[in-house]
Amino acid sequence: MRRPVPPSDGGYATMGAIALCAAASLMCAAMLGLASSQKQKGQRDLVQLQQREAINTAVLRFAGQIARAQGEATLAGQEEVAVPGGHVTVQLRAEFEGRKWPMTAIGDVEDMHLTAHTVLTRAQLSGLATGVWPKNDCVRTLFSTYGHNDPKQDFPTGVSVITLSGGHDGQVWRIRAVSGGRVQERLVRFLGDPDRLFAVVSQEDYALGEMPTCAQLTSQP
């Protein structure tokens, strides 16, 4: 029986080189994959940072419009904010909270006034905790923890009574900013200071799918 011939020293060296190259290739592929993943994450982080900064800039500009508005209780607008390599579009809406129905009186709103603005039903509202600001754009447009409108009446027109006596000083407004897939909700109190227009009462950030625009709102209150 013929015995197998062991590889020569040169053969061992060749096999070792092949194994080393294979290991090095796997390592290089892993490093390239990690670098690509880190690059993609860095790009996503940069986009999110630019989006947040664009929203902050847009809200500041919009707050200036609110402060100058006369007799308006609901304002809508759009801001184009320049960022490196392009621009970010921010959709904005502002609502005077004091003009809304109070959350504590959510069960006392007359049906005729409720249905004048939305297809939300009383049954849907009855499940909401009293005094809690729910994560619901429709409800937030109609009700507020800062609301003081009579639930037996519809919304008053504008806020001219307050603007005639000194602008929006002390008022709390809801500012909703939407950019890309992000929604930012702020409650702000206007200070009457041109160098600092408002103080942030609260701020929440959502994915658009978590806090969508109210499709059930039939007319702006």
LUMLUM-878507 format. One record per residue (C-alpha): residue number from 1; residue in three letters; x, y, z. Coordinates in steps of 0.2 Angstrom, whole numbers. Layout:
NUM,Ala,X,Y,Z .
...
REM end
This chain:
1,Met,0,0,0 .
2,Arg,7,17,-5 .
3,Arg,9,29,9 .
4,Pro,3,47,7 .
5,Val,18,59,4 .
6,Pro,17,73,17 .
7,Pro,18,91,10 .
8,Ser,35,99,9 .
9,Asp,40,114,19 .
10,Gly,35,124,4 .
11,Gly,18,116,4 .
12,Tyr,15,120,22 .
13,Ala,21,138,19 .
14,Thr,8,140,4 .
15,Met,-6,133,14 .
16,Gly,-2,144,29 .
17,Ala,-2,159,17 .
18,Ile,-19,154,10 .
19,Ala,-26,153,28 .
20,Leu,-18,169,33 .
21,Cys,-25,178,17 .
22,Ala,-43,171,21 .
23,Ala,-42,176,39 .
24,Ala,-36,194,33 .
25,Ser,-50,195,20 .
26,Leu,-63,190,33 .
27,Met,-56,203,45 .
28,Cys,-56,217,31 .
29,Ala,-74,213,26 .
30,Ala,-79,214,45 .
31,Met,-70,231,47 .
32,Leu,-78,238,30 .
33,Gly,-95,232,36 .
34,Leu,-93,241,53 .
35,Ala,-86,257,45 .
36,Ser,-101,257,33 .
37,Ser,-113,254,47 .
38,Gln,-105,268,57 .
39,Lys,-105,280,42 .
40,Gln,-124,277,39 .
41,Lys,-127,280,58 .
42,Gly,-117,296,57 .
43,Gln,-127,302,42 .
44,Arg,-144,298,51 .
45,Asp,-138,307,67 .
46,Leu,-133,322,56 .
47,Val,-150,322,47 .
48,Gln,-159,321,64 .
49,Leu,-148,335,71 .
50,Gln,-151,346,56 .
51,Gln,-170,343,58 .
52,Arg,-170,347,76 .
53,Glu,-160,363,73 .
54,Ala,-172,368,58 .
55,Ile,-187,365,69 .
56,Asn,-180,376,83 .
57,Thr,-176,390,70 .
58,Ala,-193,388,62 .
59,Val,-202,389,79 .
60,Leu,-193,405,84 .
61,Arg,-197,413,67 .
62,Phe,-215,408,69 .
63,Ala,-216,414,87 .
64,Gly,-212,431,80 .
65,Gln,-227,430,69 .
66,Ile,-238,425,83 .
67,Ala,-232,439,94 .
68,Arg,-237,452,80 .
69,Ala,-253,444,75 .
70,Gln,-269,454,80 .
71,Gly,-285,445,84 .
72,Glu,-279,428,78 .
73,Ala,-282,413,88 .
74,Thr,-275,399,76 .
75,Leu,-261,402,64 .
76,Ala,-253,391,51 .
77,Gly,-237,392,41 .
78,Gln,-222,385,33 .
79,Glu,-204,389,35 .
80,Glu,-189,384,24 .
81,Val,-173,383,34 .
82,Ala,-156,382,26 .
83,Val,-145,368,31 .
84,Pro,-128,363,24 .
85,Gly,-131,355,7 .
86,Gly,-149,361,6 .
87,His,-165,366,16 .
88,Val,-177,358,28 .
89,Thr,-196,362,27 .
90,Val,-206,364,43 .
91,Gln,-225,364,44 .
92,Leu,-231,374,58 .
93,Arg,-247,377,67 .
94,Ala,-251,388,83 .
95,Glu,-266,388,94 .
96,Phe,-271,400,108 .
97,Glu,-274,388,123 .
98,Gly,-285,399,133 .
99,Arg,-298,400,119 .
100,Lys,-301,381,120 .
101,Trp,-312,371,131 .
102,Pro,-305,365,147 .
103,Met,-300,347,149 .
104,Thr,-309,346,166 .
105,Ala,-325,350,156 .
106,Ile,-323,338,142 .
107,Gly,-340,329,146 .
108,Asp,-349,346,146 .
109,Val,-346,352,129 .
110,Glu,-362,353,119 .
111,Asp,-364,341,104 .
112,Met,-368,354,92 .
113,His,-352,363,96 .
114,Leu,-342,347,96 .
115,Thr,-348,341,79 .
116,Ala,-346,359,71 .
117,His,-327,355,71 .
118,Thr,-323,337,72 .
119,Val,-331,320,69 .
120,Leu,-324,314,86 .
121,Thr,-338,307,96 .
122,Arg,-343,309,114 .
123,Ala,-340,291,117 .
124,Gln,-322,293,111 .
125,Leu,-320,308,122 .
126,Ser,-327,300,137 .
127,Gly,-313,288,139 .
128,Leu,-300,302,142 .
129,Ala,-294,305,159 .
130,Thr,-300,322,166 .
131,Gly,-286,335,166 .
132,Val,-274,325,156 .
133,Trp,-267,331,140 .
134,Pro,-269,316,128 .
135,Lys,-257,312,114 .
136,Asn,-271,315,101 .
137,Asp,-270,330,89 .
138,Cys,-289,332,87 .
139,Val,-292,333,106 .
140,Arg,-277,345,108 .
141,Thr,-284,356,96 .
142,Leu,-301,357,105 .
143,Phe,-296,355,123 .
144,Ser,-282,361,134 .
145,Thr,-277,361,152 .
146,Tyr,-276,380,150 .
147,Gly,-293,381,142 .
148,His,-306,392,149 .
149,Asn,-320,394,136 .
150,Asp,-337,390,141 .
151,Pro,-341,372,136 .
152,Lys,-359,377,133 .
153,Gln,-353,389,119 .
154,Asp,-343,388,103 .
155,Phe,-325,395,102 .
156,Pro,-324,414,103 .
157,Thr,-318,423,87 .
158,Gly,-299,428,89 .
159,Val,-291,434,104 .
160,Ser,-293,453,101 .
161,Val,-299,457,118 .
162,Ile,-282,452,125 .
163,Thr,-271,459,110 .
164,Leu,-279,476,112 .
165,Ser,-273,477,130 .
166,Gly,-255,473,127 .
167,Gly,-252,459,115 .
168,His,-250,441,119 .
169,Asp,-241,443,136 .
170,Gly,-244,429,148 .
171,Gln,-254,419,135 .
172,Val,-250,400,133 .
173,Trp,-250,394,115 .
174,Arg,-248,377,107 .
175,Ile,-235,376,93 .
176,Arg,-235,361,83 .
177,Ala,-220,359,71 .
178,Val,-219,344,58 .
179,Ser,-203,341,48 .
180,Gly,-200,324,39 .
181,Gly,-205,311,50 .
182,Arg,-204,320,66 .
183,Val,-217,330,76 .
184,Gln,-213,342,90 .
185,Glu,-226,349,102 .
186,Arg,-223,364,113 .
187,Leu,-233,373,125 .
188,Val,-226,391,127 .
189,Arg,-230,406,137 .
190,Phe,-227,423,129 .
191,Leu,-217,435,140 .
192,Gly,-218,451,131 .
193,Asp,-199,452,130 .
194,Pro,-193,456,112 .
195,Asp,-176,447,117 .
196,Arg,-185,432,124 .
197,Leu,-202,430,116 .
198,Phe,-208,415,126 .
199,Ala,-204,402,139 .
200,Val,-207,383,136 .
201,Val,-220,376,147 .
202,Ser,-218,358,140 .
203,Gln,-211,350,125 .
204,Glu,-214,333,117 .
205,Asp,-206,324,102 .
206,Tyr,-215,311,92 .
207,Ala,-213,301,76 .
208,Leu,-226,307,64 .
209,Gly,-235,290,65 .
210,Glu,-237,292,84 .
211,Met,-244,309,83 .
212,Pro,-252,312,66 .
213,Thr,-261,327,60 .
214,Cys,-279,327,64 .
215,Ala,-288,320,49 .
216,Gln,-305,322,58 .
217,Leu,-304,340,61 .
218,Thr,-318,347,49 .
219,Ser,-315,366,53 .
220,Gln,-302,376,63 .
221,Pro,-310,382,79 .
REM end
